[in-house]
């Protein structure tokens, strides 16, 4: 494997101060040699203040930060556009609205260095449910979803719908991704899990959005179930791109 480095993909549509804080924090808490690029992927209709902050970050950190406008539709399309540009050994998704405590980021990186073929992800439930500003009903529904997925996938992971994780770029590129909208967030976790990738969790607090607007909805959340069932009942090798079905990730589950 090539030298360890990470491409951070930060999605943004209507954030400004939160986006600035996210980029500044990444550059301050992570070792420079670990950062290949911080890629701010914004939607075509991003708010003017979001565009302005993205361009400001590029000027401030010209060797590390790059902005781009997504070409595929929806949130999953934006993430995939960003990941497809990575030339680093690993990729890490972060929201631009400070939804996850950024103190977890250097922990993710250091753990991944010790197990670079696996995936290290954040968990909002590892310490009993670190949700801040969430409605009780929403937290309860998330807890029920986690229980269902743990049974369906026969796993002890505590947070199966949160894709803030670091993973090998080669594994990302081997998977035949299907989703483009919010269900891609679940697909990012469940496809590697179904393939047999090794997962490790670190606790991370999460926070309700205080800036901008969310494009998620009850319907989008309900579609997670359809995606979860599709992946669960697809033979693992069929989750890989055809040319990868005899490659290094084929039969990964059997080798565990």
C-alpha positions as CSV (number, residue, x, y, z in Angstrom):
1,X,0.0,0.0,0.0
2,X,1.2,3.5,-0.7
3,X,2.1,5.9,2.1
4,X,-0.7,6.6,4.5
5,X,-2.7,9.8,3.7
6,X,-6.3,10.9,3.9
7,X,-8.6,12.7,1.6
8,X,-11.3,14.4,3.6
9,X,-14.6,14.9,1.8
10,X,-16.7,17.7,3.4
11,X,-20.2,18.2,2.0
12,X,-21.7,21.7,2.1
13,X,-24.9,23.4,0.9
14,X,-26.0,26.0,3.3
15,X,-23.3,26.2,5.9
16,X,-20.8,29.1,6.5
17,X,-19.4,29.4,10.0
18,X,-19.8,25.7,10.6
19,X,-17.9,24.9,7.3
20,X,-15.1,27.4,8.2
21,X,-14.8,25.7,11.7
22,X,-14.7,22.3,10.2
23,X,-11.9,23.0,7.7
24,X,-9.9,25.0,10.3
25,X,-10.2,22.3,12.8
26,X,-9.1,19.5,10.4
27,X,-6.0,21.5,9.5
28,X,-5.2,22.2,13.2
29,X,-5.8,18.8,14.8
30,X,-4.4,16.5,12.2
31,X,-0.8,16.0,11.3
32,X,0.0,17.8,8.0
33,X,1.6,14.7,6.5
34,X,-1.6,12.7,7.0
35,X,-3.7,15.2,5.0
36,X,-3.7,14.7,1.3
37,X,-6.5,17.1,0.7
38,X,-9.6,18.6,2.3
39,X,-12.2,18.6,-0.5
40,X,-15.2,20.8,0.0
41,X,-18.0,19.4,-2.3
42,X,-20.8,21.8,-2.6
43,X,-24.2,21.6,-4.5
44,X,-24.9,23.5,-7.6
45,X,-27.4,25.7,-5.6
46,X,-25.1,26.2,-2.6
47,X,-25.8,29.3,-0.7
48,X,-23.6,32.3,-1.6
49,X,-22.1,32.4,1.9
50,X,-21.2,28.7,1.5
51,X,-19.4,29.4,-1.7
52,X,-17.6,32.4,-0.2
53,X,-16.3,30.3,2.8
54,X,-15.2,27.5,0.5
55,X,-13.2,29.9,-1.7
56,X,-11.8,31.6,1.5
57,X,-10.6,28.2,2.7
58,X,-8.9,27.5,-0.6
59,X,-7.1,30.8,-0.4
60,X,-6.1,30.3,3.2
61,X,-4.8,26.7,2.7
62,X,-3.9,26.6,-1.1
63,X,-1.9,23.4,-0.7
64,X,-4.5,21.5,1.3
65,X,-8.0,22.7,0.5
66,X,-9.9,22.4,-2.8
67,X,-13.5,23.2,-3.6
68,X,-15.6,21.5,-6.2
69,X,-19.2,21.6,-7.4
70,X,-20.9,18.2,-7.5
71,X,-22.0,16.7,-10.9
72,X,-24.0,13.7,-9.8
73,X,-27.4,14.5,-8.1
74,X,-28.2,14.4,-4.4
75,X,-26.1,14.0,-1.3
76,X,-24.8,10.5,-2.2
77,X,-23.8,11.8,-5.6
78,X,-21.8,14.7,-4.1
79,X,-20.0,12.3,-1.8
80,X,-19.2,9.9,-4.6
81,X,-17.9,12.8,-6.8
82,X,-15.6,13.8,-4.0
83,X,-14.3,10.3,-3.3
84,X,-13.7,9.6,-6.9
85,X,-11.0,12.3,-7.0
86,X,-9.0,10.8,-4.1
87,X,-5.4,9.9,-4.8
88,X,-4.7,9.1,-1.2
89,X,-4.5,5.7,0.5
90,X,-7.6,6.5,2.6
91,X,-10.8,8.5,2.5
92,X,-12.9,10.1,5.3
93,X,-16.3,11.7,5.1
94,X,-17.2,14.6,7.3
95,X,-20.4,16.7,7.4
96,X,-19.9,20.5,7.0
97,X,-22.5,21.4,9.6
98,X,-20.5,20.2,12.7
99,X,-23.0,17.3,13.2
100,X,-20.1,15.1,14.6
101,X,-17.6,16.1,17.3
102,X,-14.4,16.8,15.4
103,X,-12.3,15.7,18.3
104,X,-12.9,12.1,17.0
105,X,-11.1,12.8,13.7
106,X,-7.4,12.4,14.9
107,X,-8.5,9.3,16.9
108,X,-10.0,7.8,13.7
109,X,-6.7,8.5,11.8
110,X,-4.4,7.1,14.5
111,X,-6.5,3.9,14.8
112,X,-6.6,3.4,11.1
113,X,-2.8,3.6,10.9
114,X,-2.7,0.6,13.1
115,X,-5.2,-1.4,11.0
116,X,-5.1,0.2,7.5
117,X,-7.0,-2.5,5.8
118,X,-10.1,-2.1,8.0
119,X,-12.5,0.7,8.7
120,X,-12.6,2.9,11.8
121,X,-15.9,4.7,12.3
122,X,-17.6,7.0,14.7
123,X,-20.5,5.8,16.9
124,X,-23.1,8.0,18.5
125,X,-24.2,5.0,20.7
126,X,-20.9,3.6,21.9
127,X,-21.1,5.5,25.2
128,X,-24.9,5.2,25.6
129,X,-26.2,7.7,23.1
130,X,-24.3,11.0,22.8
131,X,-27.1,12.9,21.0
132,X,-27.4,16.7,21.6
133,X,-30.3,18.8,20.4
134,X,-32.2,15.8,19.0
135,X,-35.9,15.3,19.6
136,X,-36.6,12.2,21.9
137,X,-38.7,10.6,19.2
138,X,-35.9,10.9,16.6
139,X,-33.4,9.4,19.0
140,X,-35.8,6.5,19.8
141,X,-36.4,5.7,16.2
142,X,-32.6,5.7,15.6
143,X,-32.2,3.3,18.5
144,X,-34.8,1.0,17.0
145,X,-33.1,1.1,13.6
146,X,-29.8,0.2,15.2
147,X,-31.3,-2.9,16.9
148,X,-32.9,-4.0,13.7
149,X,-29.7,-3.7,11.7
150,X,-27.6,-5.4,14.4
151,X,-29.9,-8.5,14.2
152,X,-30.2,-8.4,10.4
153,X,-26.4,-8.1,9.9
154,X,-25.4,-10.2,12.9
155,X,-23.0,-7.6,14.2
156,X,-22.1,-6.0,17.4
157,X,-21.5,-2.6,15.9
158,X,-23.5,0.1,17.7
159,X,-24.0,2.7,14.9
160,X,-24.8,1.3,11.5
161,X,-26.3,4.4,9.9
162,X,-23.6,6.9,10.6
163,X,-21.0,7.0,7.7
164,X,-18.4,9.3,9.4
165,X,-15.6,6.8,9.0
166,X,-12.1,6.3,7.5
167,X,-11.7,3.5,5.0
168,X,-9.2,2.4,2.3
169,X,-9.7,4.1,-1.0
170,X,-9.1,0.8,-2.8
171,X,-12.1,-0.8,-1.0
172,X,-14.3,2.2,-1.8
173,X,-13.4,1.9,-5.5
174,X,-14.0,-1.9,-5.6
175,X,-17.7,-1.6,-4.5
176,X,-20.5,-1.3,-7.0
177,X,-22.4,1.6,-5.3
178,X,-26.0,2.0,-6.2
179,X,-27.4,4.8,-4.1
180,X,-27.3,8.6,-4.9
181,X,-29.5,10.1,-2.2
182,X,-29.5,9.8,1.6
183,X,-29.6,6.0,1.6
184,X,-26.0,6.1,0.3
185,X,-25.0,7.1,3.9
186,X,-26.2,3.7,5.1
187,X,-24.8,1.9,2.0
188,X,-21.3,3.3,2.9
189,X,-21.4,1.3,6.1
190,X,-23.5,-1.8,5.2
191,X,-21.7,-2.7,1.9
192,X,-18.3,-3.0,3.5
193,X,-19.8,-4.8,6.5
194,X,-21.6,-7.3,4.2
195,X,-18.4,-7.9,2.4
196,X,-16.7,-8.8,5.6
197,X,-14.5,-5.7,6.2
198,X,-13.2,-5.4,9.7
199,X,-14.8,-2.5,11.6
200,X,-13.8,-0.6,14.8
201,X,-15.8,2.1,16.5
202,X,-14.8,5.2,18.5
203,X,-17.3,7.2,20.4
204,X,-18.3,10.6,19.1
205,X,-21.0,13.1,20.2
206,X,-23.4,14.3,17.6
207,X,-25.2,17.6,17.4
208,X,-28.4,18.9,15.8
209,X,-27.8,21.4,13.0
210,X,-27.7,25.1,14.1
211,X,-27.0,26.6,10.7
212,X,-28.5,26.2,7.3
213,X,-31.1,23.6,6.5
214,X,-31.3,19.8,6.2
215,X,-32.5,18.2,3.0
216,X,-33.3,15.0,4.8
217,X,-36.9,13.9,5.3
218,X,-38.9,11.1,6.9
219,X,-39.3,9.5,3.5
220,X,-35.6,9.6,2.8
221,X,-35.0,8.0,6.2
222,X,-37.6,5.3,5.4
223,X,-35.7,4.4,2.2
224,X,-32.8,3.4,4.4
225,X,-34.7,0.2,5.2
226,X,-35.1,-0.7,1.5
227,X,-31.3,-0.2,1.0
228,X,-30.5,-2.2,4.1
229,X,-32.6,-5.2,3.0
230,X,-31.2,-5.1,-0.6
231,X,-27.6,-5.2,0.7
232,X,-28.3,-7.8,3.3
233,X,-29.8,-10.3,0.8
234,X,-27.3,-9.6,-2.0
235,X,-24.4,-12.2,-2.3
236,X,-21.3,-10.4,-1.0
237,X,-19.4,-10.7,-4.3
238,X,-22.3,-9.1,-6.2
239,X,-21.7,-6.0,-4.2
240,X,-18.4,-5.6,-5.9
241,X,-17.8,-4.2,-9.4
242,X,-17.6,-7.0,-12.0
243,X,-13.9,-6.6,-12.5
244,X,-13.3,-6.8,-8.7
245,X,-15.2,-10.1,-8.1
246,X,-12.0,-12.1,-8.4
247,X,-9.7,-9.5,-6.9
248,X,-8.4,-8.8,-3.4
249,X,-11.8,-8.1,-1.8
250,X,-13.5,-11.2,-3.3
251,X,-14.3,-13.7,-0.5
252,X,-13.3,-11.2,2.2
253,X,-15.9,-12.6,4.5
254,X,-14.6,-16.1,4.2
255,X,-11.1,-15.0,5.1
256,X,-12.1,-13.4,8.4
